[in-house]
């Protein structure tokens, strides 16, 4: 079983091709062997000079060892356990070896050449034999959207008998300018996908492996549903869970991907009537399409955050990115804008009101700035999903004790919510019936009365730019209303006047000259008393 990675830097490059060895953490002057549970993985360099360097991963599979670790997908008949394609065709065995041998490179780390880790390199990857039951077209479908030029050659069943036709194995050559860590993550995920089988039992932790390895590209891949099903060996409960998490990252409706998580084994309460808030906003409620009017324009991003180990470099707050570049999804931009606002107001103790399945909670926990975090949602099902996703039972106590999850409806007052630095209502208010908004306002701004409140909601004016969204329709089936910028501003200023807050507004996502931004954010800051010449007056 063979994989080769060749790097040929351009003539203008200031680095030699042999720096590939630094990135892979494998010395080109040595042949190295790594013991695997089913054989031995060898790393060697058939060629290594300043102009061209090729690293080869050769995997020797021991059929006896493989039988000892026999998976459920192994043929039951005795000969089939020993005579099969596993030692020769690139499959999950090669994927696991790649993840083990090139682990540090896969995670995008190299202290000796940190600038090259972030650099897209001219690479050619060759795989002499890949099981691909979907045919050469399947390889094209999964690799081409990732920036690869794909060349596939079907392998005949037997060259001596051409009339027998082609086998389901193909030779694959990938050529592209890609970060090495991204290239390795593509192979790690997609090789077992093309094969459609794994040599080991697929457990629940495979979902986490997929999300980590596919970070930065899988959520936006046009074939993500097909990739996810095959990677998880068509285990429906795992597939639904993974697709729901990918939908959250990419701002797509989980229902569109048949990705509603199966939590029938968990305790779930009925929703407390139409007066209460739904938690569906946590799975995102906007489309992933980014509308622009001119490919040469710049798109403003409030703050882009890194997503996983293979993330794009973060964009500075109020920075710009080229319209042709990969743009963080609206969900990512929204959470980044909320986090930036919380830091700006100096919040340490934060309420996530309508926290849903924990999208924002995860990022709040990752930032030590926030010393106490409380997530509130009406749906116990969503809270259970949040608890599982956040892995609270596995986190160090000093981390997990910063977070509290509570069930509650936001239209009712709760004395336990008083005295916090800030509260967040991220994509929540549009899920409340208009007659009940007054109750929510009183519960949040009047009773809890945090120092600051951050509210985000869709901008109805931007809906016209989304293909497939009919005029007058909302972005989510549970939305009770969607406001224009003027309507949102009027509501926010009214609340601020009634409860003693100042307010300002921040656009989120790409901005259209007429329609504004896709999402809108209001920051409410409590108006503190000011002392002027011995007289006290309320701040405006």
C-alpha positions as CSV (number, residue, x, y, z in Angstrom):
1,X,0.0,0.0,0.0
2,X,1.6,3.2,-1.2
3,X,1.1,7.0,-0.9
4,X,3.5,9.6,-2.3
5,X,3.5,13.3,-1.7
6,X,5.7,15.4,-4.0
7,X,6.5,19.1,-3.5
8,X,8.0,21.2,-6.3
9,X,8.4,24.9,-5.1
10,X,8.3,27.6,-7.7
11,X,11.6,29.2,-8.9
12,X,10.8,32.3,-6.9
13,X,10.4,30.4,-3.6
14,X,12.8,31.2,-0.8
15,X,12.6,27.7,0.6
16,X,13.9,24.4,-0.7
17,X,11.6,21.5,-1.5
18,X,13.3,19.4,1.2
19,X,11.5,21.6,3.8
20,X,8.7,19.1,3.2
21,X,10.7,17.0,5.7
22,X,10.3,19.6,8.3
23,X,6.6,19.9,7.8
24,X,6.2,16.1,7.9
25,X,8.6,15.8,10.9
26,X,10.4,13.1,9.0
27,X,14.1,13.4,8.0
28,X,14.7,12.9,4.3
29,X,18.0,11.3,5.0
30,X,16.5,8.4,7.0
31,X,14.2,5.5,6.3
32,X,11.9,5.2,9.3
33,X,9.5,2.4,10.4
34,X,6.5,2.7,12.6
35,X,4.8,-0.3,14.2
36,X,1.0,-0.5,13.7
37,X,-1.4,-2.9,15.2
38,X,-1.8,-4.6,11.7
39,X,1.6,-4.2,10.2
40,X,4.5,-1.7,9.7
41,X,4.4,1.8,8.2
42,X,7.6,3.0,6.5
43,X,8.5,6.6,5.6
44,X,11.2,7.2,3.0
45,X,12.1,9.8,0.4
46,X,12.8,8.4,-3.1
47,X,14.0,11.9,-4.1
48,X,15.0,14.9,-2.1
49,X,16.8,18.0,-3.4
50,X,16.1,21.7,-3.4
51,X,14.0,21.6,-6.5
52,X,11.9,18.5,-5.8
53,X,11.1,16.4,-2.8
54,X,8.9,13.3,-2.6
55,X,7.9,11.6,0.6
56,X,6.5,8.0,0.4
57,X,4.4,6.2,3.0
58,X,4.6,2.5,2.5
59,X,2.3,0.3,4.6
60,X,3.0,-3.4,5.0
61,X,-0.1,-5.1,6.2
62,X,0.2,-8.4,8.0
63,X,-2.9,-10.5,7.2
64,X,-2.5,-12.5,10.4
65,X,-2.5,-9.4,12.6
66,X,-5.5,-8.1,10.6
67,X,-7.5,-11.3,11.3
68,X,-6.7,-11.0,15.0
69,X,-8.4,-7.6,14.9
70,X,-11.1,-8.8,12.7
71,X,-14.0,-6.3,12.2
72,X,-17.6,-7.1,11.6
73,X,-17.3,-6.2,7.9
74,X,-14.7,-8.9,7.3
75,X,-16.0,-11.8,5.2
76,X,-17.0,-14.8,7.3
77,X,-15.6,-17.5,5.1
78,X,-12.1,-18.5,6.2
79,X,-10.1,-17.8,3.0
80,X,-11.6,-14.3,2.7
81,X,-10.1,-13.4,6.0
82,X,-6.6,-13.9,4.6
83,X,-7.0,-13.3,0.8
84,X,-8.4,-9.8,0.2
85,X,-7.3,-6.4,-1.0
86,X,-6.5,-4.9,2.4
87,X,-2.7,-5.2,2.0
88,X,-2.6,-3.5,-1.4
89,X,-5.4,-0.9,-1.8
90,X,-5.5,2.4,0.0
91,X,-8.3,2.3,2.6
92,X,-9.0,3.0,6.2
93,X,-5.8,1.1,7.1
94,X,-3.7,3.7,5.2
95,X,-5.8,6.5,6.6
96,X,-5.1,5.4,10.2
97,X,-1.4,5.0,9.5
98,X,-1.3,8.4,7.9
99,X,-3.0,9.9,11.0
100,X,-0.5,8.1,13.3
101,X,2.7,8.7,11.4
102,X,2.0,12.3,10.3
103,X,0.0,13.3,13.3
104,X,1.8,16.5,14.0
105,X,1.7,17.6,10.4
106,X,-2.0,16.7,10.2
107,X,-2.5,19.1,13.1
108,X,-0.6,21.9,11.3
109,X,2.3,22.3,13.7
110,X,6.0,22.9,12.8
111,X,8.2,25.0,15.1
112,X,11.1,25.0,12.6
113,X,9.1,26.2,9.6
114,X,5.9,27.9,11.0
115,X,5.5,30.1,8.0
116,X,5.3,27.1,5.7
117,X,2.6,25.6,7.8
118,X,0.4,28.5,6.7
119,X,1.5,28.4,3.1
120,X,-0.3,26.7,0.3
121,X,2.3,24.5,-1.3
122,X,2.4,23.1,-4.9
123,X,1.7,19.4,-4.2
124,X,1.2,16.2,-6.2
125,X,-0.2,13.2,-4.4
126,X,-0.2,9.8,-6.0
127,X,-2.2,6.7,-4.9
128,X,-1.6,3.7,-7.2
129,X,-4.6,1.7,-6.1
130,X,-7.7,3.0,-4.4
131,X,-10.9,1.0,-4.0
132,X,-13.6,3.3,-5.4
133,X,-16.9,1.5,-5.9
134,X,-18.5,4.8,-7.1
135,X,-16.1,4.8,-10.0
136,X,-13.6,7.6,-11.1
137,X,-16.5,10.1,-10.9
138,X,-16.7,9.6,-7.1
139,X,-13.0,10.6,-6.7
140,X,-13.6,13.7,-8.8
141,X,-16.7,14.6,-6.7
142,X,-15.0,14.5,-3.4
143,X,-11.5,16.0,-4.2
144,X,-12.2,18.6,-6.9
145,X,-14.3,20.9,-4.7
146,X,-11.2,21.1,-2.4
147,X,-9.1,22.7,-5.0
148,X,-7.5,19.5,-6.5
149,X,-7.0,18.7,-10.1
150,X,-8.0,15.1,-10.2
151,X,-6.7,12.5,-12.6
152,X,-8.1,9.0,-12.2
153,X,-7.2,5.8,-14.2
154,X,-9.4,2.8,-13.8
155,X,-7.4,-0.4,-13.2
156,X,-8.4,-3.5,-15.3
157,X,-9.5,-6.7,-13.6
158,X,-6.7,-8.4,-15.4
159,X,-4.4,-6.8,-18.0
160,X,-4.1,-10.1,-19.7
161,X,-7.9,-10.3,-20.3
162,X,-9.0,-6.7,-21.3
163,X,-12.4,-8.1,-22.2
164,X,-13.2,-8.6,-18.5
165,X,-13.3,-4.8,-18.2
166,X,-12.2,-2.6,-15.4
167,X,-12.2,-3.3,-11.7
168,X,-13.5,-0.9,-9.0
169,X,-10.0,0.2,-8.2
170,X,-8.5,3.4,-9.6
171,X,-5.1,5.1,-9.7
172,X,-5.5,8.6,-8.4
173,X,-3.3,11.6,-8.9
174,X,-4.1,14.9,-7.2
175,X,-2.4,18.1,-8.2
176,X,-3.0,21.4,-6.4
177,X,-1.7,24.3,-4.3
178,X,-2.8,23.4,-0.8
179,X,-1.6,23.7,2.8
180,X,0.0,20.4,3.7
181,X,-2.2,20.0,6.8
182,X,-5.3,20.4,4.7
183,X,-4.0,17.9,2.1
184,X,-3.4,15.3,4.8
185,X,-6.9,15.9,6.3
186,X,-8.5,15.4,2.9
187,X,-6.8,12.0,2.6
188,X,-7.5,11.0,6.2
189,X,-11.2,11.5,5.7
190,X,-11.7,10.6,2.1
191,X,-9.8,7.4,1.6
192,X,-12.1,5.4,3.8
193,X,-15.0,7.2,2.2
194,X,-14.1,6.1,-1.3
195,X,-13.6,2.6,0.0
196,X,-16.9,2.6,1.8
197,X,-15.6,0.3,4.6
198,X,-13.5,0.4,7.7
199,X,-11.3,-2.2,9.2
200,X,-12.5,-1.4,12.8
201,X,-15.8,-0.9,14.6
202,X,-17.2,2.6,14.1
203,X,-18.1,3.9,17.6
204,X,-19.6,7.3,18.7
205,X,-16.1,8.9,19.0
206,X,-15.8,8.6,15.2
207,X,-18.1,11.6,14.9
208,X,-15.6,13.8,16.8
209,X,-12.8,12.5,14.7
210,X,-14.7,13.4,11.5
211,X,-15.5,16.9,12.7
212,X,-11.9,17.5,13.8
213,X,-10.3,16.1,10.7
214,X,-12.8,17.9,8.4
215,X,-12.6,21.2,10.2
216,X,-12.3,24.1,7.8
217,X,-13.6,22.3,4.7
218,X,-16.1,19.5,5.3
219,X,-19.0,21.7,6.4
220,X,-18.8,23.6,3.1
221,X,-18.3,20.5,0.9
222,X,-21.2,19.9,-1.6
223,X,-20.9,16.2,-0.9
224,X,-20.7,16.4,2.9
225,X,-23.8,14.3,3.5
226,X,-22.5,11.5,1.3
227,X,-19.0,11.8,2.8
228,X,-20.4,11.7,6.3
229,X,-22.6,8.6,5.7
230,X,-19.8,6.6,4.2
231,X,-17.2,7.7,6.8
232,X,-19.5,6.6,9.6
233,X,-20.3,3.3,7.9
234,X,-23.9,4.4,7.4
235,X,-24.7,4.2,11.1
236,X,-27.7,6.4,11.0
237,X,-27.6,7.8,14.6
238,X,-24.0,8.8,14.2
239,X,-24.6,10.3,10.7
240,X,-27.5,12.4,12.0
241,X,-25.4,13.7,14.9
242,X,-22.4,14.6,12.6
243,X,-24.6,16.3,10.0
244,X,-26.3,18.4,12.7
245,X,-22.9,19.6,13.9
246,X,-21.8,20.3,10.4
247,X,-25.0,22.3,9.7
248,X,-24.3,24.3,12.8
249,X,-20.8,25.2,11.5
250,X,-22.1,26.1,8.0
251,X,-25.3,27.9,9.0
252,X,-27.5,25.4,7.1
253,X,-30.8,23.9,8.3
254,X,-30.2,20.5,9.9
255,X,-33.5,19.4,8.4
256,X,-32.1,20.0,4.9
257,X,-29.5,17.3,5.5
258,X,-31.8,14.9,7.4
259,X,-29.6,15.7,10.3
260,X,-31.8,15.9,13.3
261,X,-29.9,14.3,16.2
262,X,-31.4,11.1,17.5
263,X,-31.7,11.5,21.3
264,X,-34.5,9.1,22.0
265,X,-32.4,7.5,24.7
266,X,-32.3,10.8,26.6
267,X,-34.9,12.4,28.9
268,X,-36.8,15.1,27.0
269,X,-39.5,17.4,28.2
270,X,-42.4,18.8,26.2
271,X,-42.1,22.4,25.2
272,X,-43.9,24.7,27.5
273,X,-46.4,26.1,25.0
274,X,-46.1,28.7,22.3
275,X,-45.2,31.4,24.8
276,X,-41.8,29.7,25.4
277,X,-38.7,30.0,23.2
278,X,-37.6,27.3,20.9
279,X,-34.0,26.2,20.9
280,X,-33.7,25.6,17.1
281,X,-31.7,28.8,16.7
282,X,-28.7,27.0,18.1
283,X,-28.6,24.8,15.0
284,X,-28.5,28.2,13.0
285,X,-31.3,29.7,11.0
286,X,-29.8,31.4,8.0
287,X,-28.7,30.1,4.6
288,X,-25.0,29.5,3.9
289,X,-25.1,31.5,0.6
290,X,-23.0,34.6,0.7
291,X,-24.5,37.2,-1.6
292,X,-22.3,39.8,-3.3
293,X,-23.0,42.2,-6.1
294,X,-19.4,42.5,-7.4
295,X,-16.7,39.9,-7.4
296,X,-14.1,42.7,-7.0
297,X,-15.6,44.2,-3.8
298,X,-14.3,43.7,-0.3
299,X,-16.5,42.0,2.3
300,X,-16.4,43.3,5.8
301,X,-16.1,40.7,8.6
302,X,-16.6,41.7,12.2
303,X,-14.1,39.1,13.5
304,X,-13.3,35.7,12.0
305,X,-12.2,33.0,14.3
306,X,-10.1,29.9,13.7
307,X,-12.1,26.7,13.4
308,X,-10.2,23.6,14.6
309,X,-6.6,22.7,13.8
310,X,-6.8,23.3,10.1
311,X,-8.6,26.7,10.3
312,X,-8.0,29.7,8.1
313,X,-6.0,32.5,9.7
314,X,-8.2,34.7,11.8
315,X,-9.4,38.0,10.3
316,X,-8.9,41.0,12.5
317,X,-11.9,42.7,13.8
318,X,-13.4,45.1,11.2
319,X,-10.9,43.7,8.7
320,X,-11.6,42.7,5.1
321,X,-11.2,39.6,3.0
322,X,-11.3,39.2,-0.8
323,X,-14.7,38.1,-2.0
324,X,-13.1,35.2,-3.8
325,X,-11.5,33.9,-0.6
326,X,-13.0,31.4,1.7
327,X,-15.4,33.4,4.0
328,X,-16.4,32.1,7.4
329,X,-20.1,31.2,7.4
330,X,-22.6,33.6,8.9
331,X,-22.9,31.4,12.0
332,X,-19.2,31.7,12.6
333,X,-19.2,35.5,12.0
334,X,-22.2,35.9,14.3
335,X,-20.6,34.1,17.2
336,X,-17.3,35.9,16.6
337,X,-19.2,39.3,16.7
338,X,-20.9,38.3,20.0
339,X,-17.7,37.2,21.6
340,X,-15.9,40.4,20.5
341,X,-18.7,42.5,21.9
342,X,-18.6,40.7,25.3
343,X,-14.9,41.3,25.5
344,X,-15.4,44.9,24.6
345,X,-17.8,45.5,27.4
346,X,-15.6,43.7,29.8
347,X,-18.0,41.0,30.7
348,X,-16.8,38.1,32.8
349,X,-20.1,36.6,34.1
350,X,-22.3,35.9,31.1
351,X,-25.8,34.5,30.5
352,X,-26.5,32.7,27.2
353,X,-30.3,33.0,27.1
354,X,-31.8,30.5,24.7
355,X,-28.5,28.7,24.5
356,X,-29.9,25.8,22.4
357,X,-27.4,23.0,21.8
358,X,-24.4,25.0,22.9
359,X,-22.8,26.6,19.9
360,X,-21.9,29.8,21.7
361,X,-21.3,28.0,25.1
362,X,-18.5,26.1,23.5
363,X,-16.6,29.2,22.5
364,X,-17.4,31.0,25.8
365,X,-15.8,28.0,27.7
366,X,-12.8,28.1,25.5
367,X,-12.0,31.7,26.6
368,X,-10.8,32.0,30.1
369,X,-11.9,35.6,30.2
370,X,-15.4,34.4,31.0
371,X,-15.2,33.1,34.6
372,X,-18.9,32.2,35.0
373,X,-21.3,31.1,32.2
374,X,-24.9,30.2,32.5
375,X,-26.9,28.6,29.6
376,X,-30.7,28.8,29.7
377,X,-33.1,27.0,27.4
378,X,-36.7,25.8,27.5
379,X,-35.8,22.5,25.8
380,X,-34.3,19.8,28.0
381,X,-33.4,17.9,24.8
382,X,-31.3,20.8,23.6
383,X,-29.6,21.1,27.0
384,X,-28.8,17.4,27.0
385,X,-27.3,17.7,23.5
386,X,-25.3,20.7,24.6
387,X,-24.0,18.8,27.7
388,X,-22.9,15.9,25.5
389,X,-21.3,18.1,22.8
390,X,-19.4,20.1,25.4
391,X,-18.2,16.8,27.0
392,X,-18.7,18.3,30.5
393,X,-18.0,15.0,32.1
394,X,-14.6,14.8,30.5
395,X,-13.5,18.4,31.1
396,X,-11.2,19.3,34.0
397,X,-13.2,20.4,37.0
398,X,-11.7,23.9,36.8
399,X,-13.2,24.3,33.3
400,X,-16.6,22.5,33.8
401,X,-17.4,24.3,37.0
402,X,-17.5,27.6,35.1
403,X,-20.6,26.5,33.2
404,X,-24.1,25.9,34.5
405,X,-27.0,24.7,32.4
406,X,-30.6,25.4,33.4
407,X,-34.0,24.8,31.9
408,X,-36.2,27.8,31.8
409,X,-38.5,30.0,29.7
410,X,-37.2,33.5,29.0
411,X,-40.7,35.1,29.2
412,X,-40.7,34.5,33.0
413,X,-38.5,36.2,35.6
414,X,-35.9,34.3,37.5
415,X,-34.1,35.9,40.5
416,X,-31.1,33.6,39.9
417,X,-30.3,35.5,36.8
418,X,-29.7,38.9,38.4
419,X,-26.3,40.5,38.9
420,X,-24.5,39.2,35.7
421,X,-22.2,41.3,33.6
422,X,-23.9,40.5,30.3
423,X,-26.6,38.5,28.7
424,X,-26.8,37.2,25.1
425,X,-30.0,36.7,23.1
426,X,-28.4,35.2,19.9
427,X,-31.1,34.6,17.2
428,X,-33.8,34.3,19.9
429,X,-36.2,37.2,19.8
430,X,-37.6,36.3,16.3
431,X,-38.8,32.9,17.9
432,X,-41.1,34.8,20.3
433,X,-44.7,35.6,19.5
434,X,-44.9,39.4,19.2
435,X,-47.5,39.7,22.0
436,X,-45.0,38.0,24.4
437,X,-42.0,40.3,23.6
438,X,-43.0,42.6,26.4
439,X,-42.7,39.7,28.9
440,X,-39.3,38.8,27.6
441,X,-38.2,42.4,27.8
442,X,-39.3,42.7,31.4
443,X,-37.7,39.3,32.3
444,X,-34.3,40.2,30.7
445,X,-34.0,44.0,30.9
446,X,-36.2,44.7,33.9
447,X,-35.7,41.7,36.3
448,X,-32.3,40.2,35.4
449,X,-31.0,43.6,34.4
450,X,-27.4,42.7,33.4
451,X,-24.8,45.3,32.8
452,X,-25.0,44.7,29.0
453,X,-27.3,42.8,26.7
454,X,-26.3,41.6,23.2
455,X,-29.1,40.8,20.8
456,X,-28.8,39.4,17.3
457,X,-31.5,38.8,14.8
458,X,-31.9,38.4,11.0
459,X,-32.1,41.5,8.7
460,X,-35.3,41.0,6.7
461,X,-34.1,43.4,4.0
462,X,-31.3,41.0,3.1
463,X,-33.6,38.1,2.4
464,X,-34.2,39.2,-1.2
465,X,-30.5,38.3,-1.9
466,X,-30.9,34.6,-0.9
467,X,-31.7,32.4,-3.9
468,X,-34.6,30.0,-3.2
469,X,-36.2,32.1,-0.4
470,X,-39.5,33.3,-1.7
471,X,-40.6,36.9,-1.2
472,X,-42.3,37.3,2.2
473,X,-40.9,34.0,3.5
474,X,-38.8,33.8,6.7
475,X,-35.5,32.1,6.9
476,X,-36.7,29.6,9.5
477,X,-40.1,27.9,9.8
478,X,-40.3,28.8,13.5
479,X,-39.6,32.5,13.1
480,X,-42.6,34.6,14.2
481,X,-41.3,37.7,12.5
482,X,-38.2,39.1,10.9
483,X,-37.4,42.8,11.2
484,X,-35.8,45.3,8.9
485,X,-33.0,47.5,10.2
486,X,-35.4,50.3,11.0
487,X,-37.8,48.0,12.8
488,X,-35.0,46.5,14.9
489,X,-33.6,49.9,15.7
490,X,-37.0,51.2,16.8
491,X,-37.6,48.2,19.1
492,X,-34.1,48.4,20.6
493,X,-34.3,52.1,21.3
494,X,-37.7,51.7,22.9
495,X,-36.4,49.0,25.2
496,X,-33.4,51.1,26.0
497,X,-35.5,54.1,26.9
498,X,-37.9,52.0,29.1
499,X,-35.2,50.1,31.1
500,X,-32.4,52.6,31.3
501,X,-29.9,51.4,28.7
502,X,-27.9,52.9,25.9
503,X,-27.9,51.1,22.6
504,X,-25.7,50.9,19.5
505,X,-25.8,48.6,16.4
506,X,-23.3,46.4,14.6
507,X,-23.7,44.7,11.2
508,X,-22.8,41.0,10.9
509,X,-21.9,39.3,7.7
510,X,-21.5,40.7,4.1
511,X,-23.0,44.1,3.5
512,X,-25.1,45.1,0.5
513,X,-25.3,48.8,-0.3
514,X,-29.1,48.8,-0.2
515,X,-30.1,45.8,1.9
516,X,-27.4,46.1,4.6
517,X,-25.9,43.1,6.3
518,X,-27.4,39.6,6.6
519,X,-27.7,39.7,10.4
520,X,-27.8,42.6,12.8
521,X,-26.6,43.1,16.4
522,X,-27.6,45.5,19.1
523,X,-25.5,46.2,22.2
524,X,-27.4,47.5,25.2
525,X,-25.3,49.0,28.0
526,X,-26.8,50.0,31.2
527,X,-26.9,53.8,31.6
528,X,-25.0,54.5,34.8
529,X,-25.5,57.7,36.9
530,X,-23.1,60.5,36.3
531,X,-21.9,63.1,38.8
532,X,-21.5,66.6,37.3
533,X,-20.8,69.6,39.6
534,X,-22.3,67.7,42.5
535,X,-25.6,67.0,40.7
536,X,-26.6,63.5,39.6
537,X,-28.1,63.1,36.2
538,X,-29.0,59.9,34.2
539,X,-26.8,59.1,31.2
540,X,-28.5,59.6,27.9
